[in-house]
Amino acid sequence: MPFALHFSLFTFYFLLFTAGCGYQFRVEGAGPTLGGSSASPKTNVQRMQIVDFENMTLEPNIELRYTTYARREFSQSSGAQVVAAGEPADLILKAKINSVALPTINFSLQGTFEGRVTVNVSATVEDARTKKKIWTQSVAASSEFFMTDDLQFNRVLQTRAVEQAGRLIASDLAMRFQNFMDLRDKPAAAPTPASGVANGTSQTDKPGTGGMPAK
């Protein structure tokens, strides 16, 4: 018997068997999603506008970099949706770079000098509609760098350390703000009655005890 005829008879009996036994092949659910999760996005995310930082120090042009760091970190890990200037917003974040400490020099056992810069930033978040402050925070961060005999190169390293401190501050602020929002939005737990007290009656007030504690 030709191979094609064998194959046709096998296919016919297989389909007949599976139809008679009631077997069905199907896929349950929505199936995989390309390009992201199928979970629905949050609808209660508040929109935040981050105003350019104020630079109260003598370090030039760091306010623009610090603002960029803050917008990036708050977009990723604060729980808020960062919007551009001019767009509708629920919250407004304002911050000041209060100080950039001059490098302190430490001498290591390996015979190298290490410089450290410390930056202090204060931030507030206010309601865009009422202008009421809902959150304030002051944070500081330090960054170290190795010092060389080249003063110009040391200045480049110091600038990079200031930028690194700004990234640390932005990450710290975003994390603290997310914790604040999580605690604020968390529903309050119902008070738990004290042990041994039920319906306002203490153990010594129960009938038959004579007001004496049970032995």
Z-matrix of the N, CA and C atoms (Angstrom, degrees):
N
C 1 1.477
C 2 1.528 1 108.23
N 3 1.316 2 119.31 1 135.10
C 4 1.466 3 121.32 2 -178.47
C 5 1.520 4 110.92 3 -61.78
N 6 1.361 5 113.83 4 155.04
C 7 1.465 6 119.49 5 -178.65
C 8 1.522 7 111.68 6 -63.73
N 9 1.342 8 117.83 7 -38.95
C 10 1.460 9 121.08 8 -179.02
C 11 1.511 10 111.29 9 -61.43
N 12 1.357 11 116.27 10 -37.87
C 13 1.462 12 119.57 11 179.87
C 14 1.521 13 110.56 12 -69.51
N 15 1.374 14 117.21 13 -40.12
C 16 1.457 15 120.25 14 176.09
C 17 1.521 16 110.85 15 -58.74
N 18 1.328 17 117.03 16 -45.85
C 19 1.463 18 121.64 17 -178.72
C 20 1.518 19 111.52 18 -63.06
N 21 1.338 20 117.14 19 -40.42
C 22 1.467 21 120.92 20 -179.33
C 23 1.519 22 110.40 21 -65.92
N 24 1.338 23 118.10 22 -42.93
C 25 1.465 24 120.49 23 179.21
C 26 1.521 25 111.02 24 -65.12
N 27 1.359 26 117.18 25 -39.27
C 28 1.473 27 120.01 26 178.23
C 29 1.524 28 111.09 27 -63.06
N 30 1.330 29 116.66 28 -43.04
C 31 1.468 30 120.14 29 179.44
C 32 1.510 31 110.70 30 -64.23
N 33 1.329 32 118.13 31 -39.64
C 34 1.465 33 122.14 32 -178.63
C 35 1.525 34 110.24 33 -64.80
N 36 1.358 35 118.31 34 -47.10
C 37 1.454 36 120.47 35 -178.94
C 38 1.524 37 111.90 36 -68.81
N 39 1.337 38 117.82 37 -33.93
C 40 1.474 39 120.36 38 177.79
C 41 1.518 40 111.05 39 -64.76
N 42 1.336 41 116.91 40 -45.60
C 43 1.457 42 119.86 41 178.75
C 44 1.519 43 111.57 42 -65.76
N 45 1.310 44 116.84 43 -38.98
C 46 1.452 45 120.33 44 178.94
C 47 1.522 46 110.47 45 -64.64
N 48 1.370 47 117.38 46 -40.14
C 49 1.457 48 121.13 47 -179.05
C 50 1.525 49 111.01 48 -67.45
N 51 1.305 50 116.16 49 -46.32
C 52 1.467 51 118.79 50 -178.39
C 53 1.502 52 111.45 51 -67.64
N 54 1.323 53 119.65 52 -35.34
C 55 1.466 54 121.45 53 178.05
C 56 1.516 55 110.67 54 -68.19
N 57 1.337 56 116.81 55 -38.46
C 58 1.455 57 118.79 56 -179.72
C 59 1.508 58 113.00 57 -71.04
N 60 1.344 59 117.82 58 -32.10
C 61 1.462 60 121.28 59 -179.40
C 62 1.509 61 112.21 60 -84.19
N 63 1.324 62 119.07 61 -6.64
C 64 1.459 63 121.13 62 177.44
C 65 1.511 64 114.83 63 80.04
N 66 1.331 65 119.97 64 17.60
C 67 1.451 66 121.39 65 178.62
C 68 1.524 67 110.02 66 -72.85
N 69 1.332 68 115.09 67 136.98
C 70 1.459 69 120.58 68 176.39
C 71 1.522 70 107.89 69 -135.13
N 72 1.306 71 116.02 70 140.52
C 73 1.446 72 121.64 71 178.95
C 74 1.529 73 108.06 72 -110.86
N 75 1.349 74 115.01 73 118.97
C 76 1.464 75 118.60 74 -179.21
C 77 1.529 76 108.76 75 -147.44
N 78 1.283 77 115.68 76 165.11
C 79 1.463 78 122.64 77 178.59
C 80 1.510 79 108.15 78 -116.56
N 81 1.338 80 115.98 79 122.58
C 82 1.463 81 121.02 80 178.75
C 83 1.519 82 110.48 81 -85.72
N 84 1.315 83 116.92 82 153.29
C 85 1.456 84 121.62 83 174.63
C 86 1.505 85 113.16 84 86.38
N 87 1.336 86 112.43 85 179.92
C 88 1.468 87 118.86 86 -175.78
C 89 1.511 88 112.78 87 -82.02
N 90 1.344 89 116.85 88 -12.59
C 91 1.458 90 118.69 89 -179.87
C 92 1.517 91 111.62 90 81.51
N 93 1.325 92 116.87 91 176.67
C 94 1.473 93 119.79 92 -177.22
C 95 1.519 94 111.81 93 -69.02
N 96 1.335 95 114.50 94 152.79
C 97 1.460 96 121.37 95 179.26
C 98 1.515 97 108.73 96 -114.20
N 99 1.302 98 116.68 97 128.51
C 100 1.454 99 121.31 98 179.91
C 101 1.513 100 109.74 99 -88.20
N 102 1.336 101 114.83 100 133.94
C 103 1.455 102 119.36 101 173.92
C 104 1.505 103 114.58 102 87.57
N 105 1.323 104 120.51 103 8.48
C 106 1.454 105 120.03 104 177.32
C 107 1.491 106 112.00 105 155.71
N 108 1.328 107 114.97 106 -179.61
C 109 1.447 108 121.45 107 -178.06
C 110 1.507 109 110.44 108 -82.55
N 111 1.337 110 115.36 109 155.08
C 112 1.449 111 119.82 110 178.65
C 113 1.510 112 112.86 111 -87.15
N 114 1.349 113 116.52 112 -1.43
C 115 1.462 114 119.47 113 -179.50
C 116 1.519 115 109.72 114 -67.78
N 117 1.320 116 115.69 115 143.63
C 118 1.455 117 120.81 116 -178.76
C 119 1.514 118 109.96 117 -74.30
N 120 1.333 119 119.00 118 141.27
C 121 1.455 120 120.86 119 -178.45
C 122 1.519 121 111.20 120 -70.38
N 123 1.355 122 114.99 121 157.16
C 124 1.457 123 119.53 122 178.22
C 125 1.521 124 110.00 123 -67.01
N 126 1.331 125 114.62 124 142.92
C 127 1.458 126 119.03 125 -179.00
C 128 1.519 127 112.46 126 -103.39
N 129 1.344 128 118.08 127 -9.14
C 130 1.454 129 120.88 128 -177.30
C 131 1.521 130 112.61 129 -105.53
N 132 1.318 131 117.87 130 19.54
C 133 1.461 132 120.98 131 179.16
C 134 1.530 133 108.73 132 -71.50
N 135 1.336 134 115.54 133 130.20
C 136 1.457 135 119.93 134 -179.37
C 137 1.524 136 110.36 135 -88.83
N 138 1.317 137 114.61 136 142.44
C 139 1.454 138 121.10 137 -179.24
C 140 1.527 139 109.71 138 -88.56
N 141 1.322 140 115.83 139 133.96
C 142 1.469 141 121.25 140 -176.04
C 143 1.524 142 110.32 141 -123.87
N 144 1.304 143 114.91 142 133.32
C 145 1.462 144 121.83 143 172.78
C 146 1.520 145 108.61 144 -106.30
N 147 1.330 146 117.19 145 127.16
C 148 1.467 147 122.44 146 -179.50
C 149 1.523 148 108.37 147 -105.01
N 150 1.315 149 114.54 148 112.78
C 151 1.461 150 120.88 149 -179.67
C 152 1.529 151 108.63 150 -75.90
N 153 1.346 152 116.41 151 150.15
C 154 1.463 153 120.18 152 177.45
C 155 1.528 154 110.96 153 -55.29
N 156 1.318 155 116.23 154 133.99
C 157 1.455 156 121.21 155 -179.21
C 158 1.535 157 110.82 156 -60.96
N 159 1.321 158 115.51 157 150.07
C 160 1.464 159 121.44 158 172.54
C 161 1.524 160 108.70 159 -93.57
N 162 1.306 161 115.80 160 130.37
C 163 1.462 162 121.17 161 -179.52
C 164 1.520 163 108.98 162 -100.23
N 165 1.327 164 116.02 163 107.48
C 166 1.457 165 121.41 164 -179.63
C 167 1.529 166 111.51 165 -97.42
N 168 1.331 167 117.04 166 12.34
C 169 1.461 168 121.02 167 -176.27
C 170 1.528 169 110.09 168 -112.94
N 171 1.312 170 114.93 169 179.02
C 172 1.463 171 121.20 170 177.09
C 173 1.517 172 112.37 171 -92.54
N 174 1.340 173 117.22 172 0.00
C 175 1.461 174 120.99 173 177.90
C 176 1.530 175 108.59 174 -75.99
N 177 1.328 176 119.56 175 118.30
C 178 1.467 177 120.65 176 -171.80
C 179 1.529 178 112.98 177 -77.28
N 180 1.311 179 114.77 178 139.96
C 181 1.475 180 124.34 179 167.27
C 182 1.529 181 114.81 180 64.93
N 183 1.312 182 118.88 181 15.01
C 184 1.461 183 117.81 182 179.57
C 185 1.519 184 111.82 183 -79.86
N 186 1.352 185 117.95 184 -15.83
C 187 1.464 186 119.16 185 -178.36
C 188 1.526 187 112.15 186 -65.44
N 189 1.334 188 116.92 187 -34.63
C 190 1.464 189 119.79 188 179.42
C 191 1.524 190 111.50 189 -69.24
N 192 1.331 191 116.25 190 -41.81
C 193 1.459 192 119.35 191 178.66
C 194 1.519 193 111.22 192 -67.27
N 195 1.321 194 117.05 193 -41.19
C 196 1.461 195 120.24 194 179.81
C 197 1.535 196 111.15 195 -65.27
N 198 1.315 197 116.60 196 -36.47
C 199 1.463 198 119.50 197 176.70
C 200 1.519 199 110.76 198 -64.85
N 201 1.319 200 116.64 199 -41.75
C 202 1.463 201 120.49 200 178.09
C 203 1.523 202 111.19 201 -62.57
N 204 1.333 203 116.69 202 -43.64
C 205 1.461 204 119.69 203 178.15
C 206 1.530 205 111.15 204 -60.13
N 207 1.333 206 116.39 205 -42.89
C 208 1.464 207 120.31 206 -178.31
C 209 1.525 208 111.19 207 -65.41
N 210 1.314 209 117.64 208 -42.88
C 211 1.464 210 120.33 209 179.70
C 212 1.531 211 110.60 210 -63.31
N 213 1.320 212 116.50 211 -38.66
C 214 1.463 213 119.45 212 179.83
C 215 1.526 214 110.89 213 -67.17
N 216 1.341 215 117.56 214 -46.79
C 217 1.458 216 120.79 215 -177.03
C 218 1.528 217 111.69 216 -69.06
N 219 1.324 218 117.52 217 -40.54
C 220 1.455 219 119.62 218 179.84
C 221 1.522 220 111.29 219 -68.80
N 222 1.316 221 117.32 220 -29.23
C 223 1.463 222 119.59 221 176.47
C 224 1.519 223 111.35 222 -68.79
N 225 1.337 224 116.69 223 -31.59
C 226 1.454 225 120.79 224 -174.15
C 227 1.524 226 113.65 225 -91.82
N 228 1.339 227 118.12 226 -35.34
C 229 1.463 228 117.88 227 -167.53
C 230 1.516 229 115.81 228 -140.78
N 231 1.315 230 119.56 229 18.52
C 232 1.464 231 119.51 230 179.67
C 233 1.515 232 112.98 231 -101.82
N 234 1.335 233 118.02 232 -12.41
C 235 1.455 234 120.48 233 -175.70
C 236 1.514 235 113.63 234 84.49
N 237 1.329 236 118.20 235 -1.99
C 238 1.461 237 122.28 236 178.61
C 239 1.523 238 110.06 237 -108.41
N 240 1.318 239 115.23 238 159.22
C 241 1.469 240 121.21 239 176.63
C 242 1.519 241 108.25 240 -100.13
N 243 1.313 242 116.61 241 111.98
C 244 1.460 243 121.26 242 -178.34
C 245 1.523 244 109.30 243 -78.38
N 246 1.322 245 115.68 244 127.64
C 247 1.461 246 121.51 245 -179.64
C 248 1.522 247 108.98 246 -116.66
N 249 1.317 248 115.38 247 160.05
C 250 1.462 249 121.25 248 -179.22
C 251 1.524 250 110.28 249 -77.86
N 252 1.330 251 114.86 250 164.14
C 253 1.455 252 120.38 251 178.28
C 254 1.532 253 109.99 252 -61.91
N 255 1.319 254 116.56 253 136.47
C 256 1.454 255 121.98 254 -179.14
C 257 1.516 256 114.12 255 95.11
N 258 1.337 257 117.64 256 -16.96
C 259 1.459 258 120.61 257 177.58
C 260 1.530 259 110.02 258 -85.26
N 261 1.340 260 117.08 259 153.50
C 262 1.470 261 119.21 260 178.38
C 263 1.514 262 110.93 261 -58.90
N 264 1.334 263 116.07 262 137.09
C 265 1.460 264 121.44 263 -177.72
C 266 1.515 265 109.76 264 -140.48
N 267 1.335 266 115.02 265 149.94
C 268 1.459 267 121.54 266 174.72
C 269 1.524 268 111.66 267 -93.63
N 270 1.329 269 116.22 268 -32.53
C 271 1.457 270 122.03 269 -176.66
C 272 1.523 271 109.63 270 -128.95
N 273 1.335 272 115.39 271 152.15
C 274 1.459 273 121.72 272 177.26
C 275 1.523 274 108.11 273 -129.93
N 276 1.325 275 116.03 274 125.05
C 277 1.460 276 121.04 275 176.99
C 278 1.522 277 109.31 276 -103.26
N 279 1.340 278 114.67 277 130.04
C 280 1.454 279 121.82 278 176.02
C 281 1.522 280 108.18 279 -125.74
N 282 1.326 281 116.62 280 142.56
C 283 1.460 282 119.77 281 -177.44
C 284 1.522 283 110.27 282 -144.73
N 285 1.341 284 114.32 283 153.85
C 286 1.454 285 122.07 284 176.91
C 287 1.524 286 109.26 285 -126.81
N 288 1.331 287 115.43 286 135.69
C 289 1.467 288 120.82 287 171.06
C 290 1.520 289 105.66 288 -89.23
N 291 1.317 290 116.26 289 103.40
C 292 1.462 291 120.58 290 -171.06
C 293 1.518 292 113.48 291 -80.90
N 294 1.325 293 117.21 292 -36.28
C 295 1.462 294 118.74 293 -176.12
C 296 1.517 295 110.64 294 -158.21
N 297 1.310 296 114.46 295 149.10
C 298 1.462 297 123.14 296 169.62
C 299 1.518 298 106.11 297 -127.88
N 300 1.327 299 116.53 298 105.09
C 301 1.456 300 120.89 299 -176.25
C 302 1.516 301 110.49 300 -69.50
N 303 1.326 302 116.79 301 141.91
C 304 1.454 303 121.68 302 177.06
C 305 1.520 304 109.73 303 -63.90
N 306 1.325 305 116.94 304 150.22
C 307 1.463 306 118.81 305 -176.48
C 308 1.526 307 112.37 306 -59.69
N 309 1.299 308 116.27 307 132.54
C 310 1.452 309 121.47 308 169.27
C 311 1.520 310 108.04 309 -93.71
N 312 1.318 311 116.14 310 138.21
C 313 1.466 312 121.05 311 -172.94
C 314 1.522 313 109.11 312 -104.19
N 315 1.314 314 115.09 313 126.82
C 316 1.457 315 121.86 314 176.01
C 317 1.519 316 109.49 315 -118.69
N 318 1.321 317 115.53 316 144.54
C 319 1.458 318 121.20 317 178.88
C 320 1.519 319 108.57 318 -105.03
N 321 1.338 320 116.52 319 124.54
C 322 1.455 321 120.77 320 -177.77
C 323 1.527 322 110.25 321 -93.47
N 324 1.329 323 115.00 322 166.67
C 325 1.461 324 120.53 323 179.40
C 326 1.512 325 112.09 324 -67.97
N 327 1.321 326 116.56 325 -20.84
C 328 1.471 327 119.85 326 179.17
C 329 1.522 328 112.41 327 -80.93
N 330 1.329 329 117.38 328 0.80
C 331 1.453 330 120.37 329 178.15
C 332 1.512 331 114.27 330 85.88
N 333 1.327 332 117.82 331 16.83
C 334 1.458 333 121.56 332 179.49
C 335 1.526 334 109.79 333 -111.26
N 336 1.326 335 114.70 334 155.51
C 337 1.453 336 120.95 335 177.56
C 338 1.530 337 109.13 336 -101.18
N 339 1.305 338 115.56 337 140.38
C 340 1.461 339 121.29 338 -178.53
C 341 1.519 340 109.46 339 -124.55
N 342 1.324 341 116.23 340 129.98
C 343 1.454 342 121.40 341 177.45
C 344 1.512 343 110.94 342 -103.39
N 345 1.313 344 115.97 343 151.20
C 346 1.460 345 121.26 344 179.93
C 347 1.529 346 109.14 345 -136.90
N 348 1.320 347 115.85 346 133.03
C 349 1.457 348 121.69 347 174.23
C 350 1.527 349 108.29 348 -115.33
N 351 1.318 350 116.04 349 144.52
C 352 1.460 351 122.35 350 179.91
C 353 1.521 352 108.89 351 -127.53
N 354 1.326 353 115.84 352 128.90
C 355 1.466 354 122.15 353 -177.51
C 356 1.519 355 108.69 354 -117.66
N 357 1.329 356 116.07 355 138.42
C 358 1.460 357 122.42 356 179.04
C 359 1.523 358 109.13 357 -119.62
N 360 1.338 359 115.74 358 130.00
C 361 1.470 360 121.98 359 -178.12
C 362 1.531 361 108.72 360 -132.61
N 363 1.313 362 116.15 361 138.62
C 364 1.465 363 122.00 362 172.97
C 365 1.527 364 108.66 363 -116.78
N 366 1.329 365 115.75 364 139.69
C 367 1.467 366 120.73 365 -175.91
C 368 1.525 367 109.63 366 -135.27
N 369 1.323 368 115.50 367 150.63
C 370 1.458 369 122.45 368 174.95
C 371 1.526 370 108.51 369 -136.79
N 372 1.323 371 114.85 370 148.58
C 373 1.460 372 121.56 371 173.46
C 374 1.527 373 106.98 372 -122.41
N 375 1.314 374 116.23 373 129.01
C 376 1.460 375 120.80 374 -179.00
C 377 1.520 376 110.45 375 -124.76
N 378 1.320 377 114.27 376 156.18
C 379 1.462 378 120.58 377 175.73
C 380 1.523 379 108.95 378 -70.11
N 381 1.308 380 117.18 379 127.71
C 382 1.464 381 120.55 380 -175.87
C 383 1.520 382 112.29 381 -65.99
N 384 1.313 383 117.14 382 -26.93
C 385 1.474 384 119.65 383 -177.22
C 386 1.521 385 112.09 384 -87.44
N 387 1.335 386 117.67 385 -45.89
C 388 1.459 387 121.25 386 -175.58
C 389 1.525 388 113.04 387 -94.79
N 390 1.344 389 117.95 388 -12.93
C 391 1.469 390 124.04 389 -176.36
C 392 1.530 391 112.22 390 64.16
N 393 1.310 392 117.29 391 17.17
C 394 1.462 393 121.28 392 179.56
C 395 1.518 394 109.47 393 -85.59
N 396 1.345 395 115.89 394 133.73
C 397 1.456 396 120.47 395 178.73
C 398 1.523 397 109.39 396 -73.48
N 399 1.325 398 115.90 397 129.53
C 400 1.457 399 120.58 398 179.83
C 401 1.525 400 111.94 399 -112.98
N 402 1.345 401 117.72 400 -11.71
C 403 1.463 402 120.05 401 -177.52
C 404 1.514 403 109.38 402 -159.19
N 405 1.323 404 116.20 403 133.38
C 406 1.466 405 122.29 404 175.43
C 407 1.514 406 108.64 405 -133.53
N 408 1.322 407 115.36 406 146.55
C 409 1.466 408 119.08 407 -177.63
C 410 1.514 409 109.55 408 -158.26
N 411 1.326 410 115.51 409 138.50
C 412 1.464 411 122.07 410 172.69
C 413 1.519 412 108.26 411 -119.13
N 414 1.311 413 116.13 412 130.18
C 415 1.469 414 120.72 413 -178.81
C 416 1.518 415 108.85 414 -134.54
N 417 1.318 416 114.41 415 156.66
C 418 1.458 417 121.57 416 176.95
C 419 1.518 418 108.68 417 -136.27
N 420 1.305 419 115.99 418 150.55
C 421 1.462 420 121.28 419 178.34
C 422 1.517 421 108.90 420 -145.75
N 423 1.329 422 115.11 421 148.88
C 424 1.458 423 121.61 422 179.44
C 425 1.520 424 109.78 423 -123.27
N 426 1.310 425 114.93 424 153.73
C 427 1.465 426 120.99 425 177.34
C 428 1.525 427 108.28 426 -144.11
N 429 1.323 428 115.29 427 139.34
C 430 1.460 429 120.64 428 -177.15
C 431 1.534 430 111.02 429 -107.66
N 432 1.315 431 114.83 430 157.73
C 433 1.468 432 120.58 431 175.68
C 434 1.522 433 108.21 432 -154.50
N 435 1.323 434 116.20 433 151.87
C 436 1.463 435 121.76 434 178.40
C 437 1.523 436 109.53 435 -81.83
N 438 1.319 437 115.02 436 138.58
C 439 1.453 438 121.24 437 -178.84
C 440 1.526 439 109.82 438 -101.49
N 441 1.344 440 114.78 439 146.47
C 442 1.463 441 121.74 440 -178.26
C 443 1.523 442 109.49 441 -121.99
N 444 1.303 443 115.53 442 -174.74
C 445 1.474 444 120.55 443 176.87
C 446 1.524 445 112.16 444 -80.99
N 447 1.319 446 116.65 445 -10.87
C 448 1.466 447 121.85 446 -178.71
C 449 1.531 448 108.65 447 -91.43
N 450 1.320 449 116.76 448 108.52
C 451 1.459 450 120.80 449 -176.63
C 452 1.527 451 111.75 450 -65.27
N 453 1.328 452 116.73 451 -37.47
C 454 1.454 453 119.58 452 179.97
C 455 1.525 454 111.07 453 -66.61
N 456 1.317 455 116.19 454 -41.38
C 457 1.460 456 119.57 455 177.80
C 458 1.525 457 110.90 456 -67.76
N 459 1.328 458 117.06 457 -33.98
C 460 1.464 459 120.26 458 176.02
C 461 1.528 460 110.65 459 -61.61
N 462 1.309 461 116.45 460 -36.49
C 463 1.467 462 120.03 461 178.66
C 464 1.525 463 110.45 462 -65.39
N 465 1.322 464 117.02 463 -39.32
C 466 1.462 465 120.30 464 176.83
C 467 1.514 466 110.39 465 -62.89
N 468 1.320 467 117.32 466 -43.67
C 469 1.461 468 121.27 467 179.00
C 470 1.523 469 111.12 468 -65.07
N 471 1.317 470 116.58 469 -36.84
C 472 1.461 471 120.00 470 178.65
C 473 1.529 472 110.63 471 -65.64
N 474 1.334 473 116.92 472 -40.62
C 475 1.461 474 120.33 473 178.14
C 476 1.522 475 111.09 474 -62.27
N 477 1.330 476 116.40 475 -40.87
C 478 1.462 477 119.65 476 177.79
C 479 1.525 478 111.05 477 -64.94
N 480 1.320 479 117.18 478 -36.15
C 481 1.458 480 120.34 479 177.91
C 482 1.526 481 111.18 480 -66.19
N 483 1.328 482 116.86 481 -38.65
C 484 1.467 483 120.51 482 176.66
C 485 1.526 484 110.08 483 -63.47
N 486 1.313 485 116.98 484 -40.33
C 487 1.464 486 120.44 485 178.27
C 488 1.529 487 111.28 486 -66.19
N 489 1.329 488 116.76 487 -40.09
C 490 1.459 489 120.16 488 177.61
C 491 1.527 490 110.64 489 -62.96
N 492 1.330 491 117.01 490 -40.76
C 493 1.458 492 120.00 491 176.44
C 494 1.525 493 111.11 492 -61.86
N 495 1.326 494 116.82 493 -35.85
C 496 1.465 495 120.04 494 177.52
C 497 1.508 496 112.73 495 -65.88
N 498 1.329 497 116.97 496 -38.18
C 499 1.469 498 119.52 497 176.94
C 500 1.522 499 111.14 498 -66.30
N 501 1.334 500 116.44 499 -39.48
C 502 1.466 501 119.68 500 177.53
C 503 1.522 502 111.24 501 -64.26
N 504 1.319 503 116.88 502 -39.59
C 505 1.467 504 120.93 503 179.74
C 506 1.524 505 110.48 504 -66.16
N 507 1.316 506 116.87 505 -42.99
C 508 1.470 507 119.79 506 179.63
C 509 1.518 508 111.07 507 -61.85
N 510 1.332 509 117.02 508 -43.11
C 511 1.460 510 120.51 509 178.56
C 512 1.521 511 111.34 510 -64.57
N 513 1.319 512 116.75 511 -40.12
C 514 1.471 513 121.19 512 179.62
C 515 1.523 514 110.63 513 -65.10
N 516 1.316 515 117.45 514 -45.06
C 517 1.466 516 120.83 515 179.53
C 518 1.524 517 111.75 516 -62.06
N 519 1.330 518 117.10 517 -43.64
C 520 1.464 519 120.47 518 -179.74
C 521 1.527 520 111.27 519 -63.04
N 522 1.336 521 116.67 520 -41.70
C 523 1.456 522 120.05 521 179.73
C 524 1.524 523 111.18 522 -66.65
N 525 1.329 524 117.34 523 -42.72
C 526 1.466 525 120.73 524 179.54
C 527 1.528 526 111.06 525 -64.85
N 528 1.324 527 117.01 526 -38.92
C 529 1.457 528 119.15 527 179.98
C 530 1.521 529 111.09 528 -68.46
N 531 1.324 530 117.48 529 -38.71
C 532 1.459 531 119.76 530 177.47
C 533 1.525 532 110.87 531 -63.42
N 534 1.339 533 117.72 532 -41.37
C 535 1.460 534 120.29 533 176.72
C 536 1.523 535 111.03 534 -62.01
N 537 1.332 536 116.55 535 -39.98
C 538 1.461 537 120.40 536 178.09
C 539 1.519 538 111.46 537 -62.26
N 540 1.323 539 117.71 538 -44.19
C 541 1.456 540 121.03 539 -179.24
C 542 1.526 541 111.37 540 -68.31
N 543 1.339 542 116.98 541 -37.36
C 544 1.458 543 119.82 542 178.63
C 545 1.521 544 111.13 543 -63.82
N 546 1.337 545 116.83 544 -42.14
C 547 1.459 546 120.02 545 179.48
C 548 1.529 547 111.63 546 -70.47
N 549 1.321 548 116.68 547 -35.29
C 550 1.464 549 119.47 548 -179.19
C 551 1.524 550 111.68 549 -70.02
N 552 1.332 551 116.62 550 -37.28
C 553 1.461 552 120.60 551 -178.00
C 554 1.518 553 113.30 552 -86.61
N 555 1.337 554 116.87 553 -7.20
C 556 1.459 555 119.63 554 -178.80
C 557 1.518 556 109.91 555 -72.66
N 558 1.356 557 119.31 556 128.57
C 559 1.465 558 120.03 557 -179.66
C 560 1.513 559 111.33 558 -65.21
N 561 1.321 560 115.42 559 142.71
C 562 1.455 561 121.13 560 -179.23
C 563 1.522 562 109.93 561 -70.50
N 564 1.337 563 116.58 562 136.79
C 565 1.464 564 121.42 563 179.69
C 566 1.519 565 110.40 564 -77.11
N 567 1.337 566 116.91 565 143.77
C 568 1.452 567 121.51 566 178.55
C 569 1.516 568 109.95 567 -67.29
N 570 1.356 569 119.08 568 140.65
C 571 1.459 570 121.18 569 -180.00
C 572 1.514 571 111.38 570 -64.07
N 573 1.331 572 116.33 571 139.52
C 574 1.458 573 122.30 572 179.91
C 575 1.515 574 109.67 573 -93.91
N 576 1.352 575 119.38 574 128.40
C 577 1.466 576 120.47 575 -179.84
C 578 1.512 577 110.65 576 -64.46
N 579 1.330 578 115.48 577 147.93
C 580 1.452 579 120.98 578 -179.60
C 581 1.520 580 110.69 579 -66.99
N 582 1.330 581 115.71 580 150.53
C 583 1.455 582 120.84 581 -178.74
C 584 1.519 583 111.05 582 -65.64
N 585 1.342 584 117.16 583 134.98
C 586 1.457 585 122.00 584 177.78
C 587 1.499 586 114.16 585 85.84
N 588 1.371 587 118.12 586 2.07
C 589 1.454 588 121.54 587 -179.55
C 590 1.502 589 108.26 588 -120.26
N 591 1.313 590 117.19 589 125.85
C 592 1.455 591 122.40 590 179.62
C 593 1.507 592 109.44 591 -141.55
N 594 1.359 593 116.29 592 127.69
C 595 1.462 594 122.75 593 177.58
C 596 1.524 595 112.09 594 56.69
N 597 1.315 596 117.79 595 31.55
C 598 1.455 597 121.13 596 175.23
C 599 1.519 598 113.33 597 78.00
N 600 1.327 599 120.28 598 9.44
C 601 1.459 600 122.66 599 -177.97
C 602 1.508 601 109.10 600 -113.01
N 603 1.325 602 117.98 601 124.05
C 604 1.453 603 121.52 602 179.94
C 605 1.514 604 110.05 603 -84.90
N 606 1.320 605 115.53 604 170.98
C 607 1.454 606 120.52 605 -177.19
C 608 1.513 607 111.12 606 -64.04
N 609 1.329 608 119.13 607 -35.50
C 610 1.460 609 121.78 608 -176.89
C 611 1.512 610 112.51 609 -78.17
N 612 1.371 611 118.48 610 -10.72
C 613 1.456 612 121.44 611 -179.37
C 614 1.507 613 112.84 612 -94.86
N 615 1.364 614 118.81 613 -0.15
C 616 1.449 615 120.10 614 -177.93
C 617 1.531 616 109.71 615 -71.39
N 618 1.344 617 117.68 616 146.07
C 619 1.463 618 120.27 617 179.93
C 620 1.505 619 110.83 618 -63.13
N 621 1.345 620 114.61 619 144.53
C 622 1.453 621 120.43 620 176.25
C 623 1.498 622 114.80 621 89.48
N 624 1.326 623 118.31 622 -6.81
C 625 1.461 624 120.34 623 179.78
C 626 1.498 625 111.66 624 -94.51
N 627 1.373 626 116.55 625 -16.23
C 628 1.460 627 119.41 626 179.32
C 629 1.490 628 113.06 627 67.23
N 630 1.313 629 115.87 628 21.17
C 631 1.455 630 119.58 629 178.11
C 632 1.525 631 113.12 630 76.00
N 633 1.327 632 117.19 631 5.60
C 634 1.457 633 121.14 632 179.82
C 635 1.530 634 109.77 633 -100.44
N 636 1.283 635 118.46 634 143.56
C 637 1.473 636 119.68 635 178.02
C 638 1.509 637 110.53 636 -67.37
N 639 1.337 638 116.28 637 146.18
C 640 1.457 639 121.67 638 -179.06
C 641 1.512 640 109.89 639 -68.73
N 642 1.339 641 115.89 640 140.75
C 643 1.446 642 121.32 641 178.16
C 644 1.519 643 109.89 642 -85.63
